[in-house]
Amino acid sequence: MQRVHPPFDAEIAAALVAVNEALPSSVTPELVGRLRELTAAGHTMSVAEIAERADVREIDGGVPLLVLRPKGSDPAVPLPGLYFMHGGGMMAGTNRTGADWLLGWLAEIPMVVVSVDYRLAPEHPHPAPVEDCYTGLTWVGEHLAELGIDPARLVVAGGSAGGGLAAATALMARDRGGPALQGQLLVCPMIDDRAGTPSSTELVGEGVWDSVSNATGWSALLGDAAGGPDVSPYAAPARPTDLSDLPPSFLEVGSVETFRDEAVAYASRLWQSGGQAELHVWPGGCHGFDEVVPHAPMSREARASRVNWLRRVFAE
């Protein structure tokens, strides 16, 4: 059967040629090691590199946490806080992965950023990753004054697998009595293991993180339970029947990516539950397009939209 999907943006399509030479669109279990190598090489900064642009602390909060503040800022002056979960398909990355996003946000908005180093599948399947994320968030909630975070301005954030973990951690915070969150920033979030939407099957051997890759990631996290009836909503945040009482949300996807329809559905369900959500679907965008073509106008606009949302949420 011929698969039909929106066209890639021309600039993105050209860049994908080089991207797919380094790592094929379809990540199978045999390529997880390669995914980890490329994530470490291309998306993970060293502590020394981060320290050139921010004050950095490494903390044991029950899980390893990386804490960033604006250089030279006074810890006695509370700032907004952002608790971050990195991407990597549930299978790759560390708390330094995605630091370029974090440093970019710090440059725009004075804040305290805490990035969590959760355990990875398949060596550590569900519930290890999300429980690590919630453990770290709980520690942050208990040490807000020490960290210099304003307790009324704490947001969770993440991209891809980290976006899914951020959504799941927000659900845990709601269901387990805190910490209180002012928002959740979900960039191309990985939230549904069931592969039941049109976009979840549109891409095979194309783009970034196609349907084969997605099946690999969910199988690593959930094993044979993936797609079945007994998956926890804390593993796949698209599954809960109740999305009420969640903080204001930002959701973003490209129009040509596996997660498009599940993100749109999640935003719709947040609205239907009486919540607030800002949704962006970027035309022609692949998964992670702003990293594939970082200087493209659409990438700059997407990054600016995240910062603008954070400014509004922190100002409330």
Helices and strands as residue ranges (DSSP letters): H 10-22, G 29-31, H 32-42, H 47-51, E 55-60, E 64-69, E 79-85, H 99-108, E 112-116, H 128-142, H 144-147, E 149-159, H 161-175, E 183-187, H 198-202, H 211-222, G 223-225, E 249-254, H 260-272, E 277-282, H 289-292, H 297-315
